[in-house]
């Protein structure tokens, strides 16, 4: 076998593994550019940052997810060649995303941003941070979460040290860092690159499924444990969501520190807590749903679970109840408690916003559960969640306009595209769509095959229910 013949399969394998994440990120950037004068434009920035971090983590993490790490390390090739093949493919995909992002972020909609730092800083995180944390935690999701959140944590620590130790405000520190980010990157990237190579060179194929983290067992007892079936099912579902609990704890620490800094130095430190809140709520619901079904399939426990002395339908009902309950608890109740604890004044419209947020969280979580039932890993489900959300938003807006136009031409106008109809539709559509999504998810979860025809039929039925909900909302006003 020649050198070119041995390298080509490695590159092909890496390209196939990273292609879904790359395509989803590119789709988000394309949608942001096409609708840059509308509210969809901000999706490009969120999708780009999340996409490049996940892509960098998945360059190593897919070996853990597909359990191919022993095969990779047993190849008749040096670790240097394997490492180079992985980062050659990942670097090429990240470069194409950087070019696309530079076009999007230099348009009028993003003119206020520093395009160079906006494009390059996530790329550096995807290359030098996410793979390192992925090898440490042995999982794509943990590597992506820690790779994306560790710079924020370091920034908060730097703000604390600068303010309390030297009296330097947060805005001044941020401006100083952004003005010298190239110099700081030239210092940090070689160190992180050396650590990444060291971790890859010493990487071993350990037996067992990779565990992102393990929560402590406060009441663990020796010997066999006898649990009721329902308690065991609930405990199993909570165990699948350990990463979401860790994300909530991290978010709570960031929020408490930020709120405390706002009170102690309101004119010196400005933390975008509201933006963090929105990203946390939507991101957490996507992660919750993505892990619900696909994580069991990835760990190889789904077939064994379906053989338990509890019907598959009841197992799915427990899974949905726990997932949606955690979504409302962690995505709505926890932020509401934090807002109520640190807010200076109440808001009369807070109850209405809370109801709308609960409806949105349930809808997004249900959609993520459905996507999870179609994929073989939580990372793939999250990769599909962003383009699916963009497509759903475009479909809903188009349907509203078409319903209003057609009904007006027929002499029975249905104001489906005004603000009041949109608010009512946000509460009516989930009542119709969420049960259908959960039922279709059950059908996919208990099936070994996912034929395209069935998936297209399910999506078409969900689209019909969405249109029916929009028409009902327009008729109710």
C-alpha positions as CSV (number, residue, x, y, z in Angstrom):
1,X,0.0,0.0,0.0
2,X,1.4,3.4,-1.0
3,X,1.4,6.4,1.2
4,X,-1.4,8.1,-0.9
5,X,-3.5,5.0,-0.7
6,X,-3.2,4.9,3.1
7,X,-3.9,8.6,3.6
8,X,-7.0,8.9,1.3
9,X,-9.3,6.6,3.4
10,X,-8.4,8.5,6.5
11,X,-9.3,11.8,4.9
12,X,-12.5,10.4,3.4
13,X,-13.6,9.0,6.8
14,X,-13.0,12.3,8.5
15,X,-14.8,14.3,5.8
16,X,-17.9,12.0,6.1
17,X,-17.9,12.3,9.9
18,X,-17.7,16.1,9.9
19,X,-19.9,16.8,6.8
20,X,-23.3,17.1,8.7
21,X,-22.0,19.6,11.2
22,X,-20.3,21.6,8.4
23,X,-23.4,21.6,6.2
24,X,-25.6,22.7,9.1
25,X,-23.3,25.6,10.0
26,X,-23.1,26.7,6.3
27,X,-26.8,26.6,6.0
28,X,-27.2,28.9,9.0
29,X,-24.8,31.3,7.5
30,X,-26.6,31.2,4.1
31,X,-29.9,31.8,5.8
32,X,-28.5,34.7,7.8
33,X,-27.1,36.3,4.6
34,X,-30.4,35.7,2.6
35,X,-32.5,37.2,5.4
36,X,-29.9,39.7,6.8
37,X,-32.5,42.5,7.0
38,X,-34.8,40.4,9.2
39,X,-34.6,38.9,12.6
40,X,-33.1,35.7,11.2
41,X,-29.8,37.4,10.7
42,X,-28.7,36.8,14.3
43,X,-29.1,33.1,13.8
44,X,-26.0,33.2,11.6
45,X,-23.8,34.5,14.4
46,X,-25.1,31.9,16.9
47,X,-25.0,29.1,14.4
48,X,-21.5,30.0,13.3
49,X,-20.0,30.1,16.8
50,X,-21.8,26.9,17.9
51,X,-21.0,25.2,14.6
52,X,-17.3,25.7,14.5
53,X,-16.9,24.7,18.2
54,X,-18.9,21.5,17.6
55,X,-17.0,20.8,14.4
56,X,-13.7,21.0,16.2
57,X,-14.9,18.8,19.0
58,X,-16.4,16.3,16.6
59,X,-13.1,15.9,14.8
60,X,-12.0,13.8,17.8
61,X,-15.4,13.0,19.4
62,X,-16.8,11.0,16.5
63,X,-14.3,8.3,17.3
64,X,-15.7,8.0,20.8
65,X,-19.3,8.2,19.6
66,X,-18.9,5.5,16.9
67,X,-16.5,3.4,19.0
68,X,-13.9,3.4,16.3
69,X,-11.1,4.7,18.4
70,X,-9.5,1.2,18.9
71,X,-9.6,0.7,15.1
72,X,-8.0,4.1,14.5
73,X,-5.2,3.6,17.0
74,X,-4.5,0.2,15.5
75,X,-3.9,1.5,12.0
76,X,-0.3,1.0,10.6
77,X,0.3,4.7,10.6
78,X,2.0,7.0,13.0
79,X,0.1,9.2,15.4
80,X,1.4,12.2,13.6
81,X,-0.1,11.2,10.3
82,X,-3.5,10.4,12.0
83,X,-3.4,13.7,13.8
84,X,-2.5,15.6,10.5
85,X,-5.3,13.9,8.6
86,X,-7.9,14.8,11.2
87,X,-6.9,18.5,11.4
88,X,-6.3,18.8,7.7
89,X,-10.0,18.0,7.1
90,X,-11.2,20.0,10.0
91,X,-9.0,22.9,9.1
92,X,-10.3,22.9,5.5
93,X,-13.9,22.9,6.6
94,X,-13.3,25.6,9.2
95,X,-11.6,27.7,6.5
96,X,-14.6,27.5,4.2
97,X,-16.9,28.5,7.1
98,X,-14.6,31.4,8.0
99,X,-14.8,32.7,4.4
100,X,-18.6,32.4,4.4
101,X,-18.8,34.1,7.8
102,X,-16.5,36.9,6.7
103,X,-19.0,37.7,3.9
104,X,-22.0,37.6,6.2
105,X,-20.5,39.5,9.1
106,X,-19.3,42.4,6.9
107,X,-22.8,43.2,5.6
108,X,-24.8,46.2,6.8
109,X,-26.6,44.1,9.4
110,X,-23.3,43.3,11.2
111,X,-21.4,46.4,10.5
112,X,-21.0,47.3,14.2
113,X,-19.0,44.2,14.9
114,X,-15.3,43.6,14.5
115,X,-15.5,41.2,11.6
116,X,-11.9,39.8,12.1
117,X,-12.3,38.9,15.7
118,X,-15.9,37.7,15.2
119,X,-14.7,35.3,12.5
120,X,-11.4,34.2,13.9
121,X,-11.9,33.8,17.6
122,X,-14.5,31.0,17.2
123,X,-12.2,29.3,14.7
124,X,-9.3,29.3,17.2
125,X,-11.6,27.9,19.8
126,X,-12.7,25.1,17.5
127,X,-9.1,24.2,16.6
128,X,-7.2,24.6,19.8
129,X,-9.8,24.3,22.7
130,X,-12.6,21.9,21.6
131,X,-10.5,18.9,20.6
132,X,-8.4,19.2,23.7
133,X,-11.5,19.1,26.0
134,X,-13.0,16.4,23.9
135,X,-10.0,14.1,24.5
136,X,-10.0,15.0,28.2
137,X,-13.7,14.3,28.6
138,X,-14.0,11.5,26.0
139,X,-17.1,13.0,24.3
140,X,-18.1,15.5,21.6
141,X,-20.8,17.2,23.7
142,X,-18.6,17.7,26.7
143,X,-15.8,19.0,24.5
144,X,-18.0,21.4,22.7
145,X,-19.6,22.8,25.9
146,X,-16.3,23.2,27.8
147,X,-14.5,24.5,24.6
148,X,-17.1,27.2,24.2
149,X,-17.7,28.1,27.8
150,X,-14.1,28.1,29.1
151,X,-13.2,31.4,27.4
152,X,-16.2,33.0,28.9
153,X,-15.3,31.7,32.3
154,X,-11.7,33.0,31.9
155,X,-13.1,36.4,30.8
156,X,-15.3,36.6,33.9
157,X,-12.3,35.7,36.1
158,X,-10.2,38.3,34.4
159,X,-12.9,40.9,34.9
160,X,-13.1,40.1,38.6
161,X,-9.3,40.3,39.0
162,X,-9.0,43.5,37.0
163,X,-11.8,45.3,38.9
164,X,-11.1,44.1,42.5
165,X,-7.3,44.0,42.2
166,X,-6.5,46.9,39.9
167,X,-9.6,49.0,39.6
168,X,-9.9,48.5,35.9
169,X,-13.4,48.4,34.5
170,X,-14.8,45.5,32.5
171,X,-15.4,47.7,29.4
172,X,-11.8,48.9,29.4
173,X,-10.5,45.3,29.8
174,X,-12.7,44.0,27.0
175,X,-11.5,46.8,24.7
176,X,-7.9,46.1,25.6
177,X,-8.3,42.3,24.9
178,X,-10.0,42.8,21.6
179,X,-7.4,45.3,20.5
180,X,-4.6,42.8,21.2
181,X,-6.3,39.5,20.5
182,X,-3.9,38.6,17.7
183,X,-0.9,38.9,20.1
184,X,-2.7,36.9,22.8
185,X,-3.6,34.3,20.2
186,X,0.0,34.0,19.0
187,X,1.0,33.3,22.6
188,X,-1.8,30.9,23.6
189,X,-2.4,28.9,20.4
190,X,1.1,27.2,20.3
191,X,0.7,26.2,23.9
192,X,-2.8,24.8,23.4
193,X,-1.6,23.1,20.2
194,X,1.2,21.4,22.0
195,X,-1.2,20.2,24.7
196,X,-3.6,18.9,22.1
197,X,-0.9,17.0,20.3
198,X,0.3,15.6,23.7
199,X,-3.2,14.4,24.5
200,X,-3.6,12.8,21.1
201,X,-0.2,11.1,21.3
202,X,-1.1,9.6,24.7
203,X,-4.7,8.8,23.9
204,X,-5.7,5.2,24.7
205,X,-8.8,3.2,23.7
206,X,-10.4,2.4,27.0
207,X,-13.2,-0.1,27.3
208,X,-16.8,1.0,28.0
209,X,-18.9,3.8,26.8
210,X,-17.4,7.3,27.2
211,X,-18.8,9.2,30.1
212,X,-18.9,13.0,29.8
213,X,-19.3,13.4,33.5
214,X,-20.6,11.4,36.5
215,X,-22.8,13.0,39.2
216,X,-22.0,11.9,42.7
217,X,-24.1,9.2,44.3
218,X,-24.9,10.7,47.7
219,X,-26.9,7.7,48.9
220,X,-25.0,4.8,47.2
221,X,-25.1,1.6,49.1
222,X,-23.2,-1.6,48.6
223,X,-25.0,-4.7,47.3
224,X,-27.8,-5.2,44.9
225,X,-30.3,-2.3,44.5
226,X,-34.0,-3.1,44.2
227,X,-35.9,-0.2,42.6
228,X,-39.4,0.2,41.4
229,X,-39.6,0.1,37.6
230,X,-40.9,3.6,37.3
231,X,-38.2,5.0,39.6
232,X,-35.6,3.2,37.6
233,X,-36.9,4.6,34.4
234,X,-36.9,8.2,35.8
235,X,-33.4,7.7,37.2
236,X,-32.2,6.4,33.8
237,X,-33.6,9.5,32.0
238,X,-32.1,11.9,34.5
239,X,-28.8,10.0,34.1
240,X,-28.9,10.7,30.4
241,X,-29.3,14.4,31.0
242,X,-26.2,14.9,33.2
243,X,-24.6,17.2,30.7
244,X,-27.7,19.5,30.8
245,X,-27.5,19.7,34.5
246,X,-23.8,20.7,34.3
247,X,-24.8,23.4,31.7
248,X,-27.4,24.7,34.2
249,X,-24.9,24.9,37.0
250,X,-22.4,26.7,34.8
251,X,-25.1,29.2,33.7
252,X,-26.1,29.8,37.3
253,X,-22.5,30.6,38.3
254,X,-22.1,33.0,35.4
255,X,-25.4,34.7,36.1
256,X,-24.8,35.1,39.8
257,X,-21.3,36.5,39.2
258,X,-22.6,38.9,36.5
259,X,-25.5,40.1,38.6
260,X,-23.2,40.7,41.6
261,X,-20.8,42.6,39.4
262,X,-23.6,44.8,38.0
263,X,-24.6,45.7,41.5
264,X,-21.1,46.4,42.8
265,X,-19.8,48.1,39.7
266,X,-22.7,49.0,37.4
267,X,-20.8,51.6,35.5
268,X,-17.7,49.6,35.0
269,X,-18.8,46.1,34.2
270,X,-21.3,45.2,31.4
271,X,-22.2,41.6,31.1
272,X,-24.8,40.6,28.4
273,X,-26.9,38.7,30.8
274,X,-30.1,38.9,28.7
275,X,-28.4,37.5,25.6
276,X,-26.9,34.8,27.7
277,X,-30.4,34.0,29.1
278,X,-31.9,33.6,25.6
279,X,-29.0,31.4,24.4
280,X,-29.2,29.3,27.5
281,X,-32.9,28.7,27.3
282,X,-32.9,27.7,23.6
283,X,-29.6,25.9,23.7
284,X,-30.5,23.9,26.8
285,X,-33.8,22.7,25.3
286,X,-32.1,21.6,22.2
287,X,-29.5,19.6,24.2
288,X,-32.2,18.1,26.4
289,X,-34.2,16.8,23.4
290,X,-31.2,15.7,21.4
291,X,-29.9,13.4,24.2
292,X,-33.3,11.9,25.0
293,X,-33.4,9.2,22.3
294,X,-30.2,9.4,20.4
295,X,-28.0,8.9,23.5
296,X,-29.5,5.5,24.2
297,X,-29.0,4.5,20.6
298,X,-25.3,5.7,20.7
299,X,-24.6,3.9,23.9
300,X,-26.1,0.7,22.6
301,X,-28.7,0.3,25.4
302,X,-31.9,0.9,23.4
303,X,-32.5,-2.7,22.4
304,X,-31.9,-3.9,25.9
305,X,-34.2,-1.1,27.3
306,X,-37.1,-2.2,25.0
307,X,-36.9,-5.7,26.5
308,X,-37.6,-4.5,30.0
309,X,-40.9,-5.6,31.7
310,X,-42.5,-2.2,30.9
311,X,-44.3,-1.5,27.6
312,X,-42.4,0.6,25.1
313,X,-45.2,3.2,25.1
314,X,-45.0,3.7,28.9
315,X,-41.2,4.0,28.6
316,X,-41.5,6.7,26.0
317,X,-44.1,8.5,28.1
318,X,-41.7,8.6,31.0
319,X,-38.9,9.7,28.8
320,X,-41.0,12.6,27.3
321,X,-42.4,13.6,30.8
322,X,-38.9,13.7,32.3
323,X,-37.4,15.6,29.3
324,X,-40.1,18.1,29.1
325,X,-40.2,18.5,32.9
326,X,-36.5,19.2,33.0
327,X,-36.8,21.6,30.1
328,X,-39.4,23.7,32.0
329,X,-37.6,23.4,35.3
330,X,-34.1,24.1,34.0
331,X,-35.0,26.3,31.1
332,X,-37.8,28.4,32.6
333,X,-38.1,28.1,36.4
334,X,-34.3,28.4,37.1
335,X,-33.9,31.6,35.0
336,X,-37.1,33.0,36.5
337,X,-35.8,32.4,40.0
338,X,-32.5,34.0,39.1
339,X,-34.2,37.0,37.5
340,X,-36.5,37.3,40.5
341,X,-33.6,37.2,42.9
342,X,-31.5,39.8,41.2
343,X,-34.0,42.0,39.5
344,X,-34.5,45.4,41.1
345,X,-38.1,45.8,40.0
346,X,-40.9,43.5,38.8
347,X,-42.5,43.5,35.4
348,X,-46.3,43.5,35.0
349,X,-46.0,41.5,31.7
350,X,-43.6,38.9,33.2
351,X,-46.4,36.3,33.6
352,X,-47.4,36.6,29.9
353,X,-43.8,36.3,28.9
354,X,-43.3,33.3,31.1
355,X,-46.3,31.6,29.5
356,X,-44.9,32.3,26.0
357,X,-41.5,31.1,27.1
358,X,-42.9,27.8,28.5
359,X,-44.8,27.3,25.2
360,X,-41.6,27.9,23.2
361,X,-39.5,25.7,25.4
362,X,-42.0,22.8,25.1
363,X,-42.2,23.2,21.3
364,X,-38.4,23.4,20.8
365,X,-37.8,20.4,23.2
366,X,-40.4,18.3,21.4
367,X,-38.9,19.1,18.0
368,X,-35.5,18.2,19.3
369,X,-36.8,14.9,20.7
370,X,-38.3,14.1,17.3
371,X,-34.9,14.9,15.6
372,X,-33.2,12.7,18.2
373,X,-35.4,9.8,17.3
374,X,-34.1,10.0,13.7
375,X,-30.4,10.2,14.5
376,X,-27.8,7.9,16.0
377,X,-26.1,10.4,18.3
378,X,-27.0,13.5,20.2
379,X,-24.4,15.6,18.3
380,X,-26.1,14.8,15.0
381,X,-29.5,15.7,16.5
382,X,-28.1,19.1,17.6
383,X,-26.5,19.7,14.2
384,X,-29.9,19.2,12.5
385,X,-31.7,21.3,15.1
386,X,-30.4,24.6,13.8
387,X,-31.3,24.2,10.1
388,X,-34.6,22.7,11.1
389,X,-35.4,25.7,13.3
390,X,-34.5,28.1,10.5
391,X,-36.6,26.1,8.0
392,X,-39.5,26.0,10.4
393,X,-39.4,29.8,11.1
394,X,-39.3,30.5,7.3
395,X,-42.2,28.1,6.7
396,X,-44.3,29.6,9.4
397,X,-43.8,33.2,8.2
398,X,-44.5,32.1,4.6
399,X,-47.6,30.3,5.6
400,X,-48.9,33.3,7.6
401,X,-48.5,35.6,4.6
402,X,-50.1,33.1,2.2
403,X,-53.1,32.4,4.4
404,X,-53.7,36.2,4.8
405,X,-53.4,36.8,1.1
406,X,-55.5,33.9,-0.1
407,X,-58.2,34.5,2.5
408,X,-58.4,38.1,1.5
409,X,-58.8,37.3,-2.1
410,X,-61.6,34.9,-1.3
411,X,-63.5,37.5,0.6
412,X,-63.0,36.0,4.0
413,X,-59.9,37.7,5.4
414,X,-58.0,35.8,8.1
415,X,-55.4,38.2,9.6
416,X,-52.8,35.5,10.2
417,X,-49.8,37.7,9.7
418,X,-50.3,40.5,12.2
419,X,-48.8,40.7,15.7
420,X,-51.9,39.6,17.6
421,X,-52.4,36.6,15.4
422,X,-48.7,35.6,15.8
423,X,-49.1,35.8,19.6
424,X,-52.2,33.6,19.6
425,X,-50.6,31.2,17.1
426,X,-47.6,30.8,19.4
427,X,-50.0,29.3,21.9
428,X,-52.3,27.4,19.6
429,X,-49.7,25.7,17.3
430,X,-47.9,23.9,20.1
431,X,-51.2,22.3,21.2
432,X,-51.5,20.7,17.8
433,X,-47.8,20.1,16.9
434,X,-46.3,18.8,20.2
435,X,-48.5,15.7,20.5
436,X,-47.8,14.8,16.9
437,X,-44.0,15.3,17.3
438,X,-43.9,13.1,20.4
439,X,-46.0,10.3,18.8
440,X,-43.8,10.3,15.7
441,X,-40.8,10.3,17.9
442,X,-42.1,7.2,19.6
443,X,-42.6,5.5,16.2
444,X,-39.1,6.3,15.2
445,X,-37.6,5.4,18.6
446,X,-39.0,1.9,18.6
447,X,-38.1,1.2,15.0
448,X,-34.7,-0.1,13.8
449,X,-35.1,1.5,10.4
450,X,-36.0,5.1,9.4
451,X,-37.2,5.0,5.8
452,X,-37.2,8.3,4.0
453,X,-40.9,8.0,3.0
454,X,-42.0,7.7,6.6
455,X,-40.0,10.7,7.6
456,X,-41.3,12.8,4.8
457,X,-44.9,11.8,5.6
458,X,-44.3,12.8,9.3
459,X,-42.9,16.2,8.4
460,X,-45.8,16.8,6.0
461,X,-48.3,16.0,8.7
462,X,-46.6,18.4,11.1
463,X,-46.6,21.1,8.5
464,X,-50.3,20.6,7.9
465,X,-51.0,20.8,11.7
466,X,-48.9,24.0,11.8
467,X,-50.9,25.6,9.0
468,X,-54.1,24.5,10.8
469,X,-52.9,26.2,14.0
470,X,-52.1,29.4,12.2
471,X,-55.5,29.5,10.5
472,X,-57.2,28.8,13.9
473,X,-55.3,31.6,15.6
474,X,-56.2,34.0,12.8
475,X,-59.9,33.0,13.1
476,X,-59.9,33.4,16.9
477,X,-59.0,37.1,16.7
